[in-house]
Amino acid sequence: MKERIVEKFEDFKNALKRLEEGISIEPDRDIIIDGAIQRFEFVFELSWKLMREYLKYTGLEINNPRGVIKYAYQNGIIEDGDKWVKMLSDRNMTSNLYNQKISYKNYQNIKFEYIELFRKLLLKFENIISSEL
Protein backbone atom coordinates (compact mmCIF):
# COMPACT_ATOMS: atom_id res chain seq x y z
CA MET A 1 0.00 0.00 0.00
CA LYS A 2 2.92 2.36 0.68
CA GLU A 3 4.07 1.94 -2.91
CA ARG A 4 0.62 2.93 -4.14
CA ILE A 5 0.73 6.14 -2.09
CA VAL A 6 4.16 7.01 -3.50
CA GLU A 7 2.94 6.27 -7.03
CA LYS A 8 -0.15 8.48 -6.57
CA PHE A 9 2.06 11.19 -5.10
CA GLU A 10 4.41 11.14 -8.12
CA ASP A 11 1.43 11.39 -10.49
CA PHE A 12 0.03 14.30 -8.47
CA LYS A 13 3.42 16.07 -8.38
CA ASN A 14 3.91 15.75 -12.14
CA ALA A 15 0.38 16.95 -12.91
CA LEU A 16 0.83 19.90 -10.53
CA LYS A 17 3.98 20.95 -12.42
CA ARG A 18 1.96 20.94 -15.64
CA LEU A 19 -0.80 23.01 -14.03
CA GLU A 20 1.77 25.52 -12.79
CA GLU A 21 3.12 25.72 -16.33
CA GLY A 22 -0.41 26.28 -17.66
CA ILE A 23 -1.26 29.11 -15.30
CA SER A 24 2.08 30.82 -15.94
CA ILE A 25 1.04 31.54 -19.54
CA GLU A 26 -0.74 34.83 -20.15
CA PRO A 27 -4.39 33.88 -20.81
CA ASP A 28 -4.76 35.94 -23.98
CA ARG A 29 -7.06 33.36 -25.60
CA ASP A 30 -9.85 31.14 -24.32
CA ILE A 31 -7.88 28.02 -25.23
CA ILE A 32 -5.24 28.93 -22.62
CA ILE A 33 -7.90 29.19 -19.92
CA ASP A 34 -9.58 25.98 -21.10
CA GLY A 35 -6.25 24.14 -21.01
CA ALA A 36 -5.45 25.37 -17.52
CA ILE A 37 -8.90 24.32 -16.31
CA GLN A 38 -8.40 20.85 -17.82
CA ARG A 39 -5.06 20.54 -16.04
CA PHE A 40 -6.73 21.70 -12.81
CA GLU A 41 -9.32 18.94 -13.18
CA PHE A 42 -6.53 16.35 -13.52
CA VAL A 43 -4.69 17.69 -10.47
CA PHE A 44 -7.85 17.80 -8.40
CA GLU A 45 -8.67 14.17 -9.25
CA LEU A 46 -5.17 13.06 -8.40
CA SER A 47 -5.14 15.07 -5.16
CA TRP A 48 -8.28 13.59 -3.66
CA LYS A 49 -7.28 10.09 -4.76
CA LEU A 50 -3.86 10.55 -3.15
CA MET A 51 -5.54 11.60 0.09
CA ARG A 52 -7.94 8.64 -0.21
CA GLU A 53 -5.02 6.20 -0.50
CA TYR A 54 -3.34 7.67 2.55
CA LEU A 55 -6.56 7.59 4.56
CA LYS A 56 -7.01 3.96 3.51
CA TYR A 57 -3.47 3.28 4.74
CA THR A 58 -4.45 4.74 8.12
CA GLY A 59 -7.57 2.57 8.28
CA LEU A 60 -10.26 4.86 6.86
CA GLU A 61 -12.12 3.66 3.76
CA ILE A 62 -13.77 6.61 1.99
CA ASN A 63 -14.57 6.58 -1.71
CA ASN A 64 -15.96 9.99 -2.61
CA PRO A 65 -14.19 13.34 -2.88
CA ARG A 66 -16.36 15.18 -0.33
CA GLY A 67 -15.83 12.47 2.30
CA VAL A 68 -12.10 12.34 1.61
CA ILE A 69 -11.85 16.12 1.99
CA LYS A 70 -13.77 15.97 5.28
CA TYR A 71 -11.56 13.27 6.78
CA ALA A 72 -8.36 14.73 5.33
CA TYR A 73 -9.18 17.97 7.13
CA GLN A 74 -10.05 16.17 10.37
CA ASN A 75 -6.78 14.22 10.19
CA GLY A 76 -4.57 17.25 9.48
CA ILE A 77 -3.72 16.39 5.88
CA ILE A 78 -5.24 19.64 4.62
CA GLU A 79 -5.63 22.92 6.50
CA ASP A 80 -8.73 24.50 4.99
CA GLY A 81 -11.57 22.08 4.41
CA ASP A 82 -13.98 24.81 3.31
CA LYS A 83 -11.68 25.96 0.49
CA TRP A 84 -11.24 22.35 -0.62
CA VAL A 85 -15.03 21.90 -0.72
CA LYS A 86 -15.30 25.11 -2.76
CA MET A 87 -12.64 23.73 -5.09
CA LEU A 88 -14.63 20.49 -5.43
CA SER A 89 -17.71 22.52 -6.33
CA ASP A 90 -15.78 24.51 -8.94
CA ARG A 91 -14.31 21.32 -10.38
CA ASN A 92 -17.79 19.82 -10.68
CA MET A 93 -19.06 22.97 -12.36
CA THR A 94 -16.25 23.14 -14.92
CA SER A 95 -16.48 19.48 -15.85
CA ASN A 96 -20.28 19.44 -16.24
CA LEU A 97 -21.04 22.64 -18.18
CA TYR A 98 -19.36 25.34 -20.19
CA ASN A 99 -19.96 28.98 -19.43
CA GLN A 100 -17.28 31.48 -20.37
CA LYS A 101 -17.87 33.73 -17.34
CA ILE A 102 -17.79 30.80 -14.92
CA SER A 103 -14.68 29.42 -16.63
CA TYR A 104 -12.85 32.73 -16.25
CA LYS A 105 -13.87 33.00 -12.58
CA ASN A 106 -12.72 29.43 -11.94
CA TYR A 107 -9.46 30.13 -13.75
CA GLN A 108 -8.87 33.06 -11.38
CA ASN A 109 -9.63 30.80 -8.40
CA ILE A 110 -7.19 28.20 -9.72
CA LYS A 111 -4.43 30.72 -10.32
CA PHE A 112 -4.74 32.71 -7.10
CA GLU A 113 -6.24 30.31 -4.55
CA TYR A 114 -6.34 26.62 -5.47
CA ILE A 115 -2.76 26.36 -6.67
CA GLU A 116 -1.62 27.22 -3.13
CA LEU A 117 -3.82 24.48 -1.67
CA PHE A 118 -2.22 21.99 -4.05
CA ARG A 119 1.27 23.23 -3.15
CA LYS A 120 0.54 22.78 0.55
CA LEU A 121 -0.70 19.26 -0.13
CA LEU A 122 2.50 18.54 -2.06
CA LEU A 123 4.61 19.66 0.91
CA LYS A 124 2.47 17.67 3.32
CA PHE A 125 2.95 14.48 1.33
CA GLU A 126 6.65 15.09 0.87
CA ASN A 127 6.85 15.12 4.68
CA ILE A 128 4.58 12.09 5.07
CA ILE A 129 6.56 10.04 2.56
CA SER A 130 9.94 10.97 4.03
CA SER A 131 8.95 10.42 7.65
CA GLU A 132 6.07 7.94 7.85
CA LEU A 133 6.32 5.61 4.87
DSSP file (Angstrom, degrees, kcal/mol; ACC not computed):
  #  RESIDUE AA STRUCTURE BP1 BP2  ACC     N-H-->O    O-->H-N    N-H-->O    O-->H-N    TCO  KAPPA ALPHA  PHI   PSI    X-CA   Y-CA   Z-CA
    1    1 A M     >        0   0    0      0, 0.0     4,-1.8     0, 0.0     5,-0.1   0.000 360.0 360.0 360.0 -33.9    0.0    0.0    0.0
    2    2 A K  H  >  +     0   0    0      1,-0.2     4,-2.3     2,-0.2     5,-0.2   0.902 360.0  53.7 -60.7 -39.8    2.9    2.4    0.7
    3    3 A E  H  > S+     0   0    0      1,-0.2     4,-2.5     2,-0.2    -1,-0.2   0.878 105.6  53.6 -62.3 -37.1    4.1    1.9   -2.9
    4    4 A R  H  > S+     0   0    0      2,-0.2     4,-2.6     1,-0.2    -1,-0.2   0.884 107.8  50.1 -65.9 -38.5    0.6    2.9   -4.1
    5    5 A I  H  X S+     0   0    0     -4,-1.8     4,-2.6     2,-0.2    -2,-0.2   0.930 111.8  47.8 -64.4 -45.0    0.7    6.1   -2.1
    6    6 A V  H  X S+     0   0    0     -4,-2.3     4,-2.4     2,-0.2    -2,-0.2   0.905 112.1  50.2 -63.5 -41.0    4.2    7.0   -3.5
    7    7 A E  H  X S+     0   0    0     -4,-2.5     4,-2.1     2,-0.2    -2,-0.2   0.931 111.9  46.7 -62.3 -46.6    2.9    6.3   -7.0
    8    8 A K  H  X S+     0   0    0     -4,-2.6     4,-2.6     1,-0.2    -2,-0.2   0.893 111.3  53.4 -61.9 -39.8   -0.2    8.5   -6.6
    9    9 A F  H  X S+     0   0    0     -4,-2.6     4,-3.0     2,-0.2    -2,-0.2   0.924 107.7  49.5 -62.1 -44.7    2.1   11.2   -5.1
   10   10 A E  H  X S+     0   0    0     -4,-2.4     4,-2.4     2,-0.2    -1,-0.2   0.904 111.7  49.0 -62.7 -41.3    4.4   11.1   -8.1
   11   11 A D  H  X S+     0   0    0     -4,-2.1     4,-2.4     2,-0.2    -1,-0.2   0.931 113.1  47.5 -61.6 -45.5    1.4   11.4  -10.5
   12   12 A F  H  X S+     0   0    0     -4,-2.6     4,-2.6     1,-0.2    -2,-0.2   0.932 111.7  50.1 -60.2 -47.5    0.0   14.3   -8.5
   13   13 A K  H  X S+     0   0    0     -4,-3.0     4,-1.9     1,-0.2    -2,-0.2   0.907 112.2  46.8 -60.8 -43.9    3.4   16.1   -8.4
   14   14 A N  H  X S+     0   0    0     -4,-2.4     4,-1.6     1,-0.2    -1,-0.2   0.907 113.2  48.1 -66.3 -41.8    3.9   15.7  -12.1
   15   15 A A  H  X S+     0   0    0     -4,-2.4     4,-2.2     1,-0.2    -2,-0.2   0.882 108.8  54.7 -66.3 -37.5    0.4   16.9  -12.9
   16   16 A L  H  X S+     0   0    0     -4,-2.6     4,-2.8     1,-0.2    -1,-0.2   0.901 104.8  53.6 -63.0 -40.8    0.8   19.9  -10.5
   17   17 A K  H  X S+     0   0    0     -4,-1.9     4,-2.1     1,-0.2    -1,-0.2   0.905 109.4  48.9 -58.6 -40.8    4.0   20.9  -12.4
   18   18 A R  H  X S+     0   0    0     -4,-1.6     4,-2.2     2,-0.2    -2,-0.2   0.870 110.3  50.5 -68.8 -36.5    2.0   20.9  -15.6
   19   19 A L  H  X S+     0   0    0     -4,-2.2     4,-2.5     2,-0.2     5,-0.2   0.929 109.1  51.3 -65.1 -44.0   -0.8   23.0  -14.0
   20   20 A E  H  X S+     0   0    0     -4,-2.8     4,-0.8     1,-0.2    -2,-0.2   0.898 110.1  50.1 -60.1 -39.5    1.8   25.5  -12.8
   21   21 A E  H >X S+     0   0    0     -4,-2.1     3,-0.6    -5,-0.2     4,-0.5   0.921 110.3  51.2 -61.7 -43.8    3.1   25.7  -16.3
   22   22 A G  H >< S+     0   0    0     -4,-2.2     3,-0.8     1,-0.2    -2,-0.2   0.880 110.6  45.9 -63.8 -40.1   -0.4   26.3  -17.7
   23   23 A I  H 3< S+     0   0    0     -4,-2.5    -1,-0.2     1,-0.2    -2,-0.2   0.594 101.8  67.3 -82.1  -8.0   -1.3   29.1  -15.3
   24   24 A S  H << S+     0   0    0     -4,-0.8     2,-0.3    -3,-0.6    -1,-0.2   0.636  83.5  90.0 -82.9 -12.8    2.1   30.8  -15.9
   25   25 A I  S << S-     0   0    0     -3,-0.8    -4,-0.0    -4,-0.5    -3,-0.0  -0.660  92.5-107.3 -84.2 136.0    1.0   31.5  -19.5
   26   26 A E        -     0   0    0     -2,-0.3     2,-2.4     1,-0.1     3,-0.2  -0.458  29.3-130.5 -61.9 123.6   -0.7   34.8  -20.2
   27   27 A P        +     0   0    0      0, 0.0    -1,-0.1     0, 0.0     6,-0.0  -0.398  54.5 144.6 -79.8  69.3   -4.4   33.9  -20.8
   28   28 A D        +     0   0    0     -2,-2.4     2,-0.3     1,-0.0    -2,-0.1   0.544  65.5  38.7 -85.1  -6.5   -4.8   35.9  -24.0
   29   29 A R  S >> S-     0   0    0     -3,-0.2     4,-1.2     1,-0.1     3,-1.1  -0.979  83.8-117.6-140.1 153.4   -7.1   33.4  -25.6
   30   30 A D  H 3> S+     0   0    0     -2,-0.3     4,-3.0     1,-0.3     5,-0.2   0.814 110.8  65.4 -58.9 -31.4   -9.9   31.1  -24.3
   31   31 A I  H 3> S+     0   0    0      1,-0.2     4,-2.3     2,-0.2    -1,-0.3   0.828  98.2  53.9 -65.0 -30.4   -7.9   28.0  -25.2
   32   32 A I  H <> S+     0   0    0     -3,-1.1     4,-2.2     2,-0.2    -1,-0.2   0.933 111.7  44.2 -66.4 -46.1   -5.2   28.9  -22.6
   33   33 A I  H  X S+     0   0    0     -4,-1.2     4,-2.5     2,-0.2    -2,-0.2   0.924 113.4  51.0 -64.1 -45.0   -7.9   29.2  -19.9
   34   34 A D  H  X S+     0   0    0     -4,-3.0     4,-2.3     1,-0.2    -2,-0.2   0.905 110.9  49.0 -60.0 -41.9   -9.6   26.0  -21.1
   35   35 A G  H  X S+     0   0    0     -4,-2.3     4,-2.3     2,-0.2    -1,-0.2   0.903 110.9  49.3 -65.0 -41.6   -6.2   24.1  -21.0
   36   36 A A  H  X S+     0   0    0     -4,-2.2     4,-2.4     2,-0.2    -2,-0.2   0.899 110.7  50.7 -64.9 -39.7   -5.4   25.4  -17.5
   37   37 A I  H  X S+     0   0    0     -4,-2.5     4,-2.4     2,-0.2    -2,-0.2   0.909 109.2  51.2 -64.7 -41.1   -8.9   24.3  -16.3
   38   38 A Q  H  X S+     0   0    0     -4,-2.3     4,-1.8     2,-0.2    -2,-0.2   0.916 110.9  48.0 -62.0 -42.6   -8.4   20.9  -17.8
   39   39 A R  H  X S+     0   0    0     -4,-2.3     4,-2.5     1,-0.2    -2,-0.2   0.892 109.2  54.3 -64.7 -38.7   -5.1   20.5  -16.0
   40   40 A F  H  X S+     0   0    0     -4,-2.4     4,-3.1     1,-0.2    -2,-0.2   0.922 105.5  53.0 -58.2 -45.1   -6.7   21.7  -12.8
   41   41 A E  H  X S+     0   0    0     -4,-2.4     4,-2.3     1,-0.2    -1,-0.2   0.904 109.8  48.5 -59.3 -41.5   -9.3   18.9  -13.2
   42   42 A F  H  X S+     0   0    0     -4,-1.8     4,-2.5     2,-0.2    -1,-0.2   0.941 113.1  46.9 -62.0 -47.4   -6.5   16.4  -13.5
   43   43 A V  H  X S+     0   0    0     -4,-2.5     4,-2.5     1,-0.2    -2,-0.2   0.904 111.0  51.7 -63.9 -41.6   -4.7   17.7  -10.5
   44   44 A F  H  X S+     0   0    0     -4,-3.1     4,-2.4     2,-0.2     5,-0.3   0.947 110.4  48.5 -60.5 -47.3   -7.9   17.8   -8.4
   45   45 A E  H  X S+     0   0    0     -4,-2.3     4,-1.8     1,-0.2    -2,-0.2   0.927 114.2  46.0 -58.3 -45.9   -8.7   14.2   -9.3
   46   46 A L  H  X S+     0   0    0     -4,-2.5     4,-2.0     1,-0.2    -1,-0.2   0.863 110.5  54.7 -66.6 -34.5   -5.2   13.1   -8.4
   47   47 A S  H  X S+     0   0    0     -4,-2.5     4,-2.3     2,-0.2    -2,-0.2   0.939 110.4  42.5 -67.0 -46.9   -5.1   15.1   -5.2
   48   48 A W  H  X S+     0   0    0     -4,-2.4     4,-2.3     1,-0.2    -1,-0.2   0.863 114.9  51.3 -71.3 -31.1   -8.3   13.6   -3.7
   49   49 A K  H  X S+     0   0    0     -4,-1.8     4,-2.1    -5,-0.3    -1,-0.2   0.845 108.6  51.8 -72.5 -32.3   -7.3   10.1   -4.8
   50   50 A L  H  X S+     0   0    0     -4,-2.0     4,-2.1     2,-0.2    -2,-0.2   0.936 111.8  46.3 -63.6 -47.5   -3.9   10.5   -3.1
   51   51 A M  H  X S+     0   0    0     -4,-2.3     4,-2.8     1,-0.2    -2,-0.2   0.898 110.3  54.5 -62.2 -39.1   -5.5   11.6    0.1
   52   52 A R  H  X S+     0   0    0     -4,-2.3     4,-2.5     1,-0.2    10,-0.2   0.921 107.5  49.9 -60.5 -44.2   -7.9    8.6   -0.2
   53   53 A E  H  X S+     0   0    0     -4,-2.1     4,-2.1     1,-0.2    -1,-0.2   0.906 112.2  47.3 -62.6 -41.2   -5.0    6.2   -0.5
   54   54 A Y  H  X S+     0   0    0     -4,-2.1     4,-1.6     2,-0.2    -2,-0.2   0.920 111.5  49.9 -66.9 -42.6   -3.3    7.7    2.6
   55   55 A L  H  <>S+     0   0    0     -4,-2.8     5,-3.1     1,-0.2     4,-0.4   0.890 109.8  52.0 -62.4 -37.9   -6.6    7.6    4.6
   56   56 A K  H ><5S+     0   0    0     -4,-2.5     3,-1.3     3,-0.2    -1,-0.2   0.908 106.2  54.6 -62.4 -41.5   -7.0    4.0    3.5
   57   57 A Y  H 3<5S+     0   0    0     -4,-2.1    -1,-0.2     1,-0.3    -2,-0.2   0.836 108.0  49.7 -59.3 -34.9   -3.5    3.3    4.7
   58   58 A T  T 3<5S-     0   0    0     -4,-1.6    -1,-0.3     2,-0.2    -2,-0.2   0.471 130.6 -94.3 -86.2  -1.3   -4.4    4.7    8.1
   59   59 A G  T < 5S+     0   0    0     -3,-1.3     2,-0.5    -4,-0.4    -3,-0.2   0.474  87.0 120.8 106.9   3.0   -7.6    2.6    8.3
   60   60 A L      < -     0   0    0     -5,-3.1     2,-0.8    -6,-0.2    -1,-0.3  -0.891  44.0-160.4-104.3 124.9  -10.3    4.9    6.9
   61   61 A E        +     0   0    0     -2,-0.5     2,-0.4    -3,-0.1    -8,-0.1  -0.875  25.7 154.8-107.0 102.6  -12.1    3.7    3.8
   62   62 A I        -     0   0    0     -2,-0.8    -6,-0.1   -10,-0.2    -7,-0.1  -0.990  19.6-176.1-128.8 136.1  -13.8    6.6    2.0
   63   63 A N        +     0   0    0     -2,-0.4     3,-0.1     5,-0.0    -1,-0.1   0.166  56.6  71.7-125.0  20.8  -14.6    6.6   -1.7
   64   64 A N  S  > S-     0   0    0      1,-0.1     4,-2.5   -16,-0.1     5,-0.2  -0.989  76.8-122.5-135.3 148.8  -16.0   10.0   -2.6
   65   65 A P  H  > S+     0   0    0      0, 0.0     4,-2.7     0, 0.0     5,-0.2   0.880 109.4  51.8 -56.9 -43.8  -14.2   13.3   -2.9
   66   66 A R  H  > S+     0   0    0      1,-0.2     4,-2.3     2,-0.2     5,-0.1   0.920 112.6  45.7 -62.1 -43.6  -16.4   15.2   -0.3
   67   67 A G  H  > S+     0   0    0      2,-0.2     4,-2.5     1,-0.2     5,-0.2   0.899 112.2  51.1 -65.4 -40.8  -15.8   12.5    2.3
   68   68 A V  H  X S+     0   0    0     -4,-2.5     4,-2.8     2,-0.2     5,-0.2   0.923 110.2  49.6 -62.2 -44.2  -12.1   12.3    1.6
   69   69 A I  H  X S+     0   0    0     -4,-2.7     4,-2.3    -5,-0.2    -2,-0.2   0.926 110.7  50.9 -60.3 -44.7  -11.9   16.1    2.0
   70   70 A K  H  X S+     0   0    0     -4,-2.3     4,-2.3     1,-0.2    -2,-0.2   0.942 116.3  39.0 -58.8 -49.9  -13.8   16.0    5.3
   71   71 A Y  H  X S+     0   0    0     -4,-2.5     4,-1.8     2,-0.2     6,-0.2   0.822 112.0  57.0 -75.0 -30.1  -11.6   13.3    6.8
   72   72 A A  H  <>S+     0   0    0     -4,-2.8     5,-2.7    -5,-0.2     6,-1.1   0.905 110.5  45.8 -64.2 -40.0   -8.4   14.7    5.3
   73   73 A Y  H ><5S+     0   0    0     -4,-2.3     3,-1.6    -5,-0.2    -2,-0.2   0.940 112.4  49.8 -65.6 -47.7   -9.2   18.0    7.1
   74   74 A Q  H 3<5S+     0   0    0     -4,-2.3    -1,-0.2     1,-0.3    -2,-0.2   0.792 113.1  47.9 -62.3 -27.8  -10.1   16.2   10.4
   75   75 A N  T 3<5S-     0   0    0     -4,-1.8    -1,-0.3    -5,-0.1    -2,-0.2   0.257 117.0-110.0-100.3  11.6   -6.8   14.2   10.2
   76   76 A G  T < 5S+     0   0    0     -3,-1.6    -3,-0.2     2,-0.2    -2,-0.1   0.649  84.0 120.6  76.0  15.6   -4.6   17.2    9.5
   77   77 A I  S   <S+     0   0    0     -5,-2.7     2,-0.3    -6,-0.2    -4,-0.2   0.883  81.6  26.4 -77.8 -39.0   -3.7   16.4    5.9
   78   78 A I        -     0   0    0     -6,-1.1    -2,-0.2    -9,-0.2     3,-0.2  -0.894  68.1-150.1-121.3 155.6   -5.2   19.6    4.6
   79   79 A E  S    S+     0   0    0     -2,-0.3     2,-0.5     1,-0.2    -1,-0.1   0.784  84.0  42.4 -94.9 -31.4   -5.6   22.9    6.5
   80   80 A D     >  +     0   0    0      1,-0.2     4,-1.7     2,-0.1     3,-0.2  -0.777  54.6 174.9-127.0  88.1   -8.7   24.5    5.0
   81   81 A G  H  > S+     0   0    0     -2,-0.5     4,-2.3     1,-0.2     5,-0.2   0.853  80.9  57.4 -60.1 -37.5  -11.6   22.1    4.4
   82   82 A D  H  > S+     0   0    0      1,-0.2     4,-2.3     2,-0.2    -1,-0.2   0.902 106.6  48.0 -63.4 -41.2  -14.0   24.8    3.3
   83   83 A K  H  > S+     0   0    0     -3,-0.2     4,-2.4     2,-0.2    -1,-0.2   0.874 110.9  51.9 -67.1 -35.7  -11.7   26.0    0.5
   84   84 A W  H  X S+     0   0    0     -4,-1.7     4,-2.3     2,-0.2    -2,-0.2   0.889 109.3  49.5 -67.2 -38.0  -11.2   22.3   -0.6
   85   85 A V  H  X S+     0   0    0     -4,-2.3     4,-2.3     2,-0.2    -2,-0.2   0.907 110.7  50.4 -66.1 -40.1  -15.0   21.9   -0.7
   86   86 A K  H  X S+     0   0    0     -4,-2.3     4,-2.5     2,-0.2    -2,-0.2   0.908 109.8  50.9 -61.2 -41.2  -15.3   25.1   -2.8
   87   87 A M  H  X S+     0   0    0     -4,-2.4     4,-2.7     2,-0.2    -2,-0.2   0.904 108.2  51.9 -63.8 -41.0  -12.6   23.7   -5.1
   88   88 A L  H  X S+     0   0    0     -4,-2.3     4,-2.5     2,-0.2    -2,-0.2   0.919 109.8  49.8 -58.6 -44.6  -14.6   20.5   -5.4
   89   89 A S  H  X S+     0   0    0     -4,-2.3     4,-2.1     2,-0.2    -2,-0.2   0.913 111.7  47.5 -61.9 -44.1  -17.7   22.5   -6.3
   90   90 A D  H  X S+     0   0    0     -4,-2.5     4,-2.7     2,-0.2     5,-0.2   0.901 110.8  52.0 -64.7 -40.7  -15.8   24.5   -8.9
   91   91 A R  H  X S+     0   0    0     -4,-2.7     4,-1.9     1,-0.2    -2,-0.2   0.926 110.2  48.7 -61.2 -43.9  -14.3   21.3  -10.4
   92   92 A N  H  X S+     0   0    0     -4,-2.5     4,-0.9     1,-0.2    -1,-0.2   0.894 111.9  49.9 -62.1 -39.8  -17.8   19.8  -10.7
   93   93 A M  H >X S+     0   0    0     -4,-2.1     4,-1.3     1,-0.2     3,-0.6   0.925 111.6  46.6 -66.0 -44.9  -19.1   23.0  -12.4
   94   94 A T  H 3< S+     0   0    0     -4,-2.7    -1,-0.2     1,-0.2    -2,-0.2   0.815 114.1  47.4 -70.8 -28.7  -16.2   23.1  -14.9
   95   95 A S  H 3< S+     0   0    0     -4,-1.9    -1,-0.2    -5,-0.2    -2,-0.2   0.599 115.8  43.9 -88.9  -8.4  -16.5   19.5  -15.8
   96   96 A N  H << S+     0   0    0     -4,-0.9     2,-0.3    -3,-0.6    -2,-0.2   0.568 120.3  13.0-112.2 -11.4  -20.3   19.4  -16.2
   97   97 A L     <  -     0   0    0     -4,-1.3     2,-0.5    -5,-0.1    -1,-0.2  -0.982  62.8-128.9-155.5 163.9  -21.0   22.6  -18.2
   98   98 A Y        +     0   0    0     -2,-0.3     2,-0.4    -3,-0.1     3,-0.1  -0.970  33.2 154.1-124.2 120.8  -19.4   25.3  -20.2
   99   99 A N     >  -     0   0    0     -2,-0.5     4,-3.0     1,-0.1     5,-0.2  -0.963  35.7-144.6-141.2 121.9  -20.0   29.0  -19.4
  100  100 A Q  H  > S+     0   0    0     -2,-0.4     4,-2.3     1,-0.2     5,-0.2   0.874 100.0  48.9 -59.2 -41.3  -17.3   31.5  -20.4
  101  101 A K  H  > S+     0   0    0      2,-0.2     4,-2.2     1,-0.2    -1,-0.2   0.928 114.1  45.7 -64.8 -44.4  -17.9   33.7  -17.3
  102  102 A I  H  > S+     0   0    0      1,-0.2     4,-2.9     2,-0.2     5,-0.2   0.906 111.6  53.4 -64.8 -40.9  -17.8   30.8  -14.9
  103  103 A S  H  X S+     0   0    0     -4,-3.0     4,-2.5     1,-0.2    -2,-0.2   0.920 109.7  47.3 -60.0 -44.3  -14.7   29.4  -16.6
  104  104 A Y  H  X S+     0   0    0     -4,-2.3     4,-2.2    -5,-0.2    -1,-0.2   0.914 112.8  48.9 -65.4 -41.9  -12.9   32.7  -16.3
  105  105 A K  H  X S+     0   0    0     -4,-2.2     4,-2.2     2,-0.2    -2,-0.2   0.922 112.8  47.7 -62.2 -44.2  -13.9   33.0  -12.6
  106  106 A N  H  X S+     0   0    0     -4,-2.9     4,-2.8     1,-0.2    -2,-0.2   0.885 108.2  55.3 -65.3 -37.8  -12.7   29.4  -11.9
  107  107 A Y  H  X S+     0   0    0     -4,-2.5     4,-2.7    -5,-0.2    -1,-0.2   0.921 107.8  49.3 -58.9 -43.8   -9.5   30.1  -13.7
  108  108 A Q  H  X S+     0   0    0     -4,-2.2     4,-2.4     2,-0.2     5,-0.3   0.908 110.8  50.0 -62.1 -42.2   -8.9   33.1  -11.4
  109  109 A N  H  X>S+     0   0    0     -4,-2.2     5,-2.7     2,-0.2     4,-2.0   0.913 112.0  48.5 -61.8 -42.6   -9.6   30.8   -8.4
  110  110 A I  I  <>S+     0   0    0     -4,-2.8     5,-1.9     3,-0.2    -2,-0.2   0.949 115.5  43.4 -60.7 -49.7   -7.2   28.2   -9.7
  111  111 A K  I  <5S+     0   0    0     -4,-2.7    -2,-0.2     1,-0.2    -1,-0.2   0.845 127.5  26.1 -68.9 -36.2   -4.4   30.7  -10.3
  112  112 A F  I  <5S+     0   0    0     -4,-2.4    -1,-0.2    -5,-0.2    -2,-0.2   0.520 136.3  12.5-111.3  -6.1   -4.7   32.7   -7.1
  113  113 A E  I >X5S+     0   0    0     -4,-2.0     4,-1.1    -5,-0.3     3,-0.5   0.601 119.5  47.5-133.3 -56.5   -6.2   30.3   -4.5
  114  114 A Y  I 3><S+     0   0    0     -5,-2.7     4,-2.3     1,-0.2     5,-0.2   0.829 102.3  63.3 -69.5 -32.9   -6.3   26.6   -5.5
  115  115 A I  H 3><S+     0   0    0     -5,-1.9     4,-2.2    -6,-0.4    -1,-0.2   0.880 102.8  51.7 -59.6 -36.2   -2.8   26.4   -6.7
  116  116 A E  H <> S+     0   0    0     -3,-0.5     4,-2.3     2,-0.2    -1,-0.2   0.870 106.6  53.0 -68.6 -36.2   -1.6   27.2   -3.1
  117  117 A L  H  X S+     0   0    0     -4,-1.1     4,-2.0     2,-0.2    -2,-0.2   0.915 110.7  47.7 -63.5 -41.6   -3.8   24.5   -1.7
  118  118 A F  H  X S+     0   0    0     -4,-2.3     4,-2.4     2,-0.2    -2,-0.2   0.902 110.2  51.9 -65.0 -40.9   -2.2   22.0   -4.1
  119  119 A R  H  X S+     0   0    0     -4,-2.2     4,-2.2     1,-0.2    -2,-0.2   0.892 109.1  50.0 -64.0 -39.1    1.3   23.2   -3.2
  120  120 A K  H  X S+     0   0    0     -4,-2.3     4,-2.4     2,-0.2    -1,-0.2   0.897 110.1  50.7 -65.2 -39.4    0.5   22.8    0.6
  121  121 A L  H  X S+     0   0    0     -4,-2.0     4,-2.6     2,-0.2     5,-0.2   0.904 107.9  53.6 -64.4 -40.3   -0.7   19.3   -0.1
  122  122 A L  H  X S+     0   0    0     -4,-2.4     4,-2.1     1,-0.2    -2,-0.2   0.940 110.9  45.5 -57.6 -49.1    2.5   18.5   -2.1
  123  123 A L  H  X S+     0   0    0     -4,-2.2     4,-2.1     2,-0.2    -2,-0.2   0.896 110.7  54.1 -62.7 -40.6    4.6   19.7    0.9
  124  124 A K  H  X S+     0   0    0     -4,-2.4     4,-2.4     1,-0.2    -1,-0.2   0.934 111.7  44.0 -59.4 -46.5    2.5   17.7    3.3
  125  125 A F  H  X S+     0   0    0     -4,-2.6     4,-2.7     2,-0.2     5,-0.2   0.804 107.2  58.6 -74.3 -27.3    3.0   14.5    1.3
  126  126 A E  H  X S+     0   0    0     -4,-2.1     4,-1.9    -5,-0.2    -1,-0.2   0.921 111.5  43.6 -61.7 -41.2    6.7   15.1    0.9
  127  127 A N  H  X S+     0   0    0     -4,-2.1     4,-1.9     2,-0.2     5,-0.4   0.912 113.7  50.2 -68.6 -43.0    6.9   15.1    4.7
  128  128 A I  H  X>S+     0   0    0     -4,-2.4     4,-3.1     1,-0.2     5,-1.3   0.939 113.0  46.0 -60.2 -48.1    4.6   12.1    5.1
  129  129 A I  H  <5S+     0   0    0     -4,-2.7     4,-0.2     1,-0.2    -1,-0.2   0.888 115.7  45.4 -65.6 -39.7    6.6   10.0    2.6
  130  130 A S  H  <5S+     0   0    0     -4,-1.9    -1,-0.2    -5,-0.2    -2,-0.2   0.775 127.9  25.1 -76.6 -24.6    9.9   11.0    4.0
  131  131 A S  H  <5S+     0   0    0     -4,-1.9    -2,-0.2    -5,-0.1    -3,-0.2   0.767 130.0  28.6-110.4 -30.8    8.9   10.4    7.6
  132  132 A E  T  <5       0   0    0     -4,-3.1    -3,-0.2    -5,-0.4    -4,-0.1   0.771 360.0 360.0-105.3 -29.8    6.1    7.9    7.8
  133  133 A L      <       0   0    0     -5,-1.3    -4,-0.1    -4,-0.2    -3,-0.1   0.456 360.0 360.0 -96.8 360.0    6.3    5.6    4.9
